[in-house]
């Protein structure tokens, strides 16, 4: 397993880090909007956590909203077999507004952060993210949100602060307004505004850590979907239109064959290309890869090498022309 220094945190974390979104299982929020993953077994989740730690994947990422706390609760069950200090543990706050009129109400934030400590059975969180950048029409709730997470940091219960969003452009609106340590943007070789928005340069210039979420677009880019799939209730992939566009699926299958030819030296050439292209321009970056069972963990353990500039450009080019 390869490791990087996660920017100015100074922490050494695995380039392939463990995303535990799926551990929360299926779920909905608001007006039955699906936000989870179907067909996840709790036993598989626990096995992945224990074996990932044993194999050197030392950075785990979760959120209070994954399964309404279920993902965090599962993490809290493994400290009898894993030393807490061996894991760089990240969680997030802010996705569910609960009974309040906005996501980052101070009372709700404090309540949910305290719940995260309880769920994960830990007295400190290594990295706490603001889960998205919806701080009101004029950013009016940003200061309140920062005050809350900064207080936990000042108390020594949170070590580092981060900000996340599906939109790199939104992150750029707020990245200069606080002393964040780590950024978690949505990025994969098919969907990326990481460079064009200036976020990549900002991270490099300021020595921030960066953790890419959904690096294989929820599994779509692997080429395993030959026809549009059927997802169970509560699975967020049901709302992603590309899964149901046969033209896009066909193009991804063609790209899979191209990747298998170009990276034939690797046991998992498609995954190697998809992840390695993201790491190529991110010396302080890691990929948050969801490893749902031991088979996926075994694949993850072969990954983490950055591609050459030439190979990374080639990979990005063949996927960014898909529409």
N, C-alpha and C positions, 0 to 999 in steps of 0.2 A: 504494500500500500504506500502511495506517495503522500507527502505532507507539504503544506505551505504554512507560512506565517500569515495569520488572518489579519493582515493590515496592522494598524497601530494597536490592536489588542495585544500583539506580541504572542498570541497563543498559536501553538502548532496543532493544526487540525488536518484530518484526512481530506485529500482532494475529492474523494468520493465520500460524501457525508450522507447520513441517513435521514431521509424525509419520512415522517410518520403520519402524514395526512390520512392515508388509507386505514391506519390502525383505528380510527374513530368509527369506521363502518359507514353505512348509509345514513343520511340525515337531511332534514330540510330546515329552512329558516324563513321567517317572514311569511309571505303568502305561498307556502309550500314550494319555495325555491330550493332545488336540490343542491347540497353543498358537500356531500360525502362520496364514499366509494362503496360499491356493493361487493359481496362475496369475499369478505375478509374474515378469517378465523382468528379469534383471540389467541389461541395456542400458537398459531403461526407467528403472530406479532411478537409474542414473548420469546420464541425461539430465535427470531431474527435479532432482537435486541441483545440477547446473551451471546449469540455467536458472532454478531458484528463486533461487539466489544472485544471478544477473544481474538478476532482476526485483525484488529487495529483500526476499525472505524470508530473514531473517538468523538465525533461531533454528531449530535442528534438534534433534530429540529421538530418542534411540535407547535400547537396553538391551543388556547383555551376553548376554541370553538370546534375543534375536531372531535366529532361525536359528542358535543356538549360536555367535553372534559374526559371522554373515554380514553383517547390517546394518551393524555397525561396520566390518567389513572393506571394504565397498563405499564407505563414507564415507572411509576412508583412502586410496582411490585417486584422489580428485579434487583434492588440494591442489596438483597441478601446474597446474591451471586456475583455482583459487580460492584467494585468500589466507586462510590459516587464521584470521588475526586479524579477518577480516570476518564470521566466523560465531560466534554464541553457541551452543556445543555442549554438549548435555546427554546424559548416559547414566545407567544405573541398575545396581544390584547387589542380589542377594539372592533371585532367584526360584528358582534351582536349588540344592538342597542337596548335589548331587554325592554323594560317598561319606561325607558327615558326617550327623549325626543331627539337625541343624537348619540352617535356611537361612542364618543369620548367624554361622556359625562363623568366628572371626577368620582362621584359616589360609586357608579357602576365599575369604573376602571379599578378603583381600589378593591372593591369586592371581588372582582374576577382575578386580579393578580394574587390576592390572598388565597383564593381558591386554587390557583395554580401551584402555590407552595404546598398546600394541603394535598392536592391530587398527586403530585410527584414525590411527596414525602421527602422534601429537601428544604434546608433552611437558607439556601441561596440559589439564584438563577444566574448562570454565566452571561447570558445574552437575552435581553428583553426587547422585542420589536413592537413598534406601533404597526398594526397589521395592514393598514391601508392609509391612503392620503385624503380621505373624505373628511376634511376638517371644517366643513361648512362652506357656503357660497363664497365667503371672503376669507376663509382660513381662520375664522374667529375662535375655533375650538382648539387650535394648535397649541397655544400657550398653556391652557389647562392640562392638555395631555402631557406636555413636556414637564410641567410642574409635578405631576403625579409620578412619572417614571424617574425623574431626577431625584425625587425624595427617596424612593426605594434605593437608588444608587448611593445617595449620601449616607443612608443607613447601613450600607454595606451588604444589603440583601440581594442586590443586583450589581453585577460587575461591569457590564457593558451595555450600551444602548444601540438599537438599530431601527431602521425604517424600511417598510416593504410596500410594494404595490404592484398591480398588474401593468401599470403604465409607468414607463421610465420618465415620460414627460411630467407626470404628476410628482414623481419623486424629486425631479429637478426644481420644482416650485418651492420645496421645503428643505432641501438638503443643506442650504446655506444658513438656515435659520436656527440651527442647533448643532451641538457637538456630538454628532453620531459617530459611532465606531465602525459599524457594519451596515451595508445596504443589501437588501434582498429583493432583486427585481425578477420579474418574469422574463425568461429568455430561453429560446431554443433556436435552432438554425432555420426554422421556417418563419418564426415570429420574433423579430428583434429590432428594437429601436435603441438598443444599448449604446451604439456608437453615434447615431445620427442626432440624438437628443443632447449629446455632450456628457452623458453620465459616465461613460467609460473613462474619458479624459479626467473628469472631476475625481473619480476614484483613484486613478493613477497619480494625479497631481497632489492629492491630499493623503495618500497612504491609507485609505480605508480598506477594510475587508469587504469582499463581495461574495454572496452565496446565491447561485442561480436556482430558482424553483421552476418546476415543470420542464426540465431540460430535454425530455423526449416527448413533450406535448401530450402528457397523460398516456403514453404508450402508443399513440397514433403513428409516430415517426419510425417505429420499429418495422413497419410493413407487415405486421401480423394480421391486420384486418383486410380480408379479401373483399368483403361485402359489408354494407352498413350493419353494425351490431345492434343488439337489443340490450339496453341497460335497465336494471331494476329501479324501482322507485327510490329516490334519495341519492342517486348516483349523479354527480355533477356533470359527467361526460354526456349525459342525455341532452344538455344544453349547448354542446359544442358542435356547431354546424358541420365542421369538416369531417366528422366521423360518418356523416350521412350523405356525403357527396361522392358518388362512385368515381367521378372523374379525378378527384383528388386522391382517392384511395389507389386508383390505378397508377397515378404518377408516383406515388410513394413506393409502390411495389417495384416500379422500374428503377427508382433510386436505390432501393434495397439491393438490387442485383449489381448496380454500379459500385456500390460501397463494398459489396462482397468481393468484387474483382480487385478494386484498388487496395483494399486492406486485407487481402487474403492471408497475410502472415499472422493475423491476430485471431484468437479462438472465437471472438465475437466481433466481427468486423463492423457491423452496422452500429452497435453501441459504442465501439471504440471511436468511430468517426463522429457520431453525434455529440458525444461528451468531449472528446479531444479537441474538437473545433472551438468549443466554448472556453476551454482552459488555455487555448493558444495565446490569447491576448489579455490574460488575466492572472498575472503572477501572484496576486493576493486573493485568488478566487477558488471556490469549491463548487461542486454541483450537488444539489440536494436531490438525491436519487431515491425514489420510493422503492424499497425492497420489501415485498409483501410476503415472501416465503424464503426458505433456504435455497431454493434453486435460483431465485433472483439475486440473493446475496452472493452466491458463488459466482454469478456473472459479474456483479459489481466489483468483486475482489480482483478481477482481471483488468479493470479500467483505472483511469486516473492519469494517464500519460497525455500531455499536451501534444497536439499535432504540430507539424512544421507549419510555417506561415503559408507555404504553397498548398499543402494539403488542406489546411483550414479554409483557405479562400475557395478552393475547389468544392469542398463540402457545402459551404454557405451558398455558393452560386447554384448548385443543383437543386437546393431546397427552396431558395427564395424566389425562384421563378414559378413555383406552384401557386396557383390561385383558383 
